[in-house]
Each structure stands twice: as structure tokens, then as C-alpha cells.
């Protein structure tokens, strides 16, 4: 799925819903940036990576750790899927989400395994940062 595809396409995050009924509602329209919890924000950020929605990614990144810019996906990058492995509320406005995102680039499969930290400020969930479990630091062959 690429930006501009039809609205009935399935969401890249893996939830069996059309994009507009899933992550698309957090990306644009009246509910933009209003993901109700950290797992929903994580899924919407994965979809934004797939779709190169760099504005959404920056807007959902906490200012204390947000980069100035992001580079789009390189030509030929394939996102293969997202697996949410767990999440925990660590306070009223703080949460963690463990995930594995898989991709393929230049014929090489990769996986990113992270335990991400999120915070909610003024009702908006934002990604702060994350840790990479040791076994996940390798690329698949």
C-alpha cells in the first residue's frame, strides 16, 4: 500500500480493517493525532512508516527526543509486517509497547525489535524512545 491508494485497502498495521477505519483515522481528519492508547499509536506509527507519512511521525514524536527531519523510505523498501508482543501502562500517562517490525531492503530481510516508551500530554500520546532487546539486534538472513 502506498499513499494515495484507495481507501478500502487493508491497513498496513495488520489489524483486519480498512486503512481509513484503522490507522488512517489517526493520520488525517478530525481524529488526527488522537490515538486512544499507546498500542494504537504504535500501530499508526508503523503504518505511517509504511506510507512515508513523515509529518505524522514527527507530530507523534515527543519534542524531547524528536529528530528535526526524517528521510523517506529508500526506493525498493518493503515493509513486511508488525507484531505487537505486549504493552503495559506504567502510569496514567505513560506506557510501553513491545513490537517487532519486519522489512526487506536490497534483498535482505530485517527486523526491528523494540520496547518503546510513550507518554500522553494534553490528551495526545507520543513516542519518546525505546530499548532494543539483545536478541533483536541482528538482521535475518
C-alpha positions as CSV (number, residue, x, y, z in Angstrom):
1,X,0.0,0.0,0.0
2,X,1.3,3.4,-0.9
3,X,0.0,6.9,-0.2
4,X,-2.9,7.7,-2.5
5,X,-4.2,4.1,-2.8
6,X,-7.9,3.5,-2.5
7,X,-9.5,4.0,0.9
8,X,-10.8,0.4,1.1
9,X,-7.3,-1.1,1.2
10,X,-6.5,-3.0,4.4
11,X,-4.4,-1.2,7.0
12,X,-0.7,-1.9,6.9
13,X,-0.5,-2.3,10.7
14,X,-2.0,-5.8,10.4
15,X,-5.4,-5.2,12.0
16,X,-8.0,-6.6,9.7
17,X,-9.7,-3.3,9.0
18,X,-9.6,-0.9,6.0
19,X,-7.0,1.7,6.4
20,X,-9.5,4.6,6.9
21,X,-11.2,2.7,9.7
22,X,-8.0,1.8,11.4
23,X,-4.8,3.9,11.4
24,X,-6.0,6.3,8.7
25,X,-8.3,8.0,11.1
26,X,-5.4,8.9,13.3
27,X,-3.3,10.1,10.3
28,X,-5.9,12.6,8.9
29,X,-9.2,14.2,9.6
30,X,-10.9,15.2,12.8
31,X,-9.3,12.4,14.8
32,X,-5.7,13.1,13.6
33,X,-3.3,12.5,16.5
34,X,-6.0,11.2,18.8
35,X,-4.9,7.5,19.1
36,X,-6.7,6.4,22.3
37,X,-3.7,4.4,23.7
38,X,-0.1,3.6,23.2
39,X,-0.7,0.3,21.2
40,X,-2.9,2.2,18.8
41,X,-0.3,4.9,18.4
42,X,2.4,2.3,17.8
43,X,0.3,0.7,15.1
44,X,-0.4,4.0,13.5
45,X,3.2,5.0,13.5
46,X,4.1,1.7,11.8
47,X,1.5,2.5,9.1
48,X,3.0,6.0,8.8
49,X,6.4,4.5,8.2
50,X,5.0,2.2,5.5
51,X,3.2,5.1,3.9
52,X,6.1,7.6,4.3
53,X,3.8,9.9,6.3
54,X,6.8,11.8,7.8
55,X,4.7,14.6,9.1
56,X,2.6,12.2,11.2
57,X,5.7,10.5,12.5
58,X,7.2,13.8,13.6
59,X,4.0,15.1,15.1
60,X,3.7,11.9,17.2
61,X,7.3,12.1,18.4
62,X,7.9,13.7,21.8
63,X,9.7,17.0,21.4
64,X,12.4,16.0,23.9
65,X,13.6,13.2,21.5
66,X,12.2,14.2,18.1
67,X,14.6,14.5,15.2
68,X,14.5,17.6,13.1
69,X,13.7,15.7,9.9
70,X,13.2,12.1,8.8
71,X,14.2,10.5,5.5
72,X,11.6,8.7,3.4
73,X,11.9,5.0,2.7
74,X,14.5,4.3,0.1
75,X,13.2,3.0,-3.3
76,X,12.6,-0.7,-3.1
77,X,12.0,-0.8,0.7
78,X,9.2,-3.4,1.6
79,X,7.5,-3.4,4.9
80,X,6.5,-7.0,5.7
81,X,4.6,-6.7,8.9
82,X,4.2,-5.6,12.5
83,X,3.8,-7.8,15.6
84,X,2.8,-6.2,18.9
85,X,4.2,-8.5,21.6
86,X,2.9,-6.7,24.6
87,X,2.2,-3.5,26.3
88,X,2.0,-2.1,29.8
89,X,0.6,1.0,31.3
90,X,3.3,2.4,33.6
91,X,1.2,5.3,34.9
92,X,-1.9,7.3,33.9
93,X,0.0,9.0,31.1
94,X,2.9,6.6,30.4
95,X,3.1,3.2,28.7
96,X,5.4,0.8,27.0
97,X,4.8,-1.3,23.9
98,X,7.0,-4.2,22.7
99,X,6.9,-4.8,19.0
100,X,8.7,-6.4,16.1
101,X,8.6,-4.7,12.7
102,X,9.9,-6.6,9.7
103,X,11.1,-5.2,6.4
104,X,13.1,-6.1,3.4
105,X,15.6,-3.9,1.5
106,X,18.1,-4.8,-1.2
107,X,17.2,-8.5,-0.9
108,X,17.9,-8.6,2.8
109,X,15.2,-9.2,5.5
110,X,15.5,-7.2,8.7
111,X,13.6,-7.0,11.9
112,X,13.4,-4.2,14.4
113,X,12.5,-5.4,17.9
114,X,12.0,-2.6,20.4
115,X,10.4,-1.8,23.7
116,X,9.1,1.7,23.1
117,X,8.2,4.3,25.7
118,X,5.2,6.6,25.2
119,X,3.8,9.5,27.1
120,X,0.5,11.3,26.9
121,X,0.5,15.1,27.2
122,X,-2.7,17.2,26.8
123,X,-4.5,14.0,25.8
124,X,-2.1,13.2,22.9
125,X,0.0,10.1,23.0
126,X,3.6,10.5,21.8
127,X,6.6,8.2,21.2
128,X,9.5,9.1,23.4
129,X,12.2,6.4,22.8
130,X,12.9,2.7,23.1
131,X,15.3,0.0,24.0
132,X,16.4,-2.9,21.8
133,X,16.4,-6.3,23.3
134,X,19.8,-8.0,22.7
135,X,18.5,-10.9,20.6
136,X,16.8,-8.5,18.2
137,X,19.8,-6.6,17.1
138,X,20.6,-8.9,14.3
139,X,19.3,-8.9,10.7
140,X,17.6,-12.1,9.4
141,X,19.4,-14.0,6.7
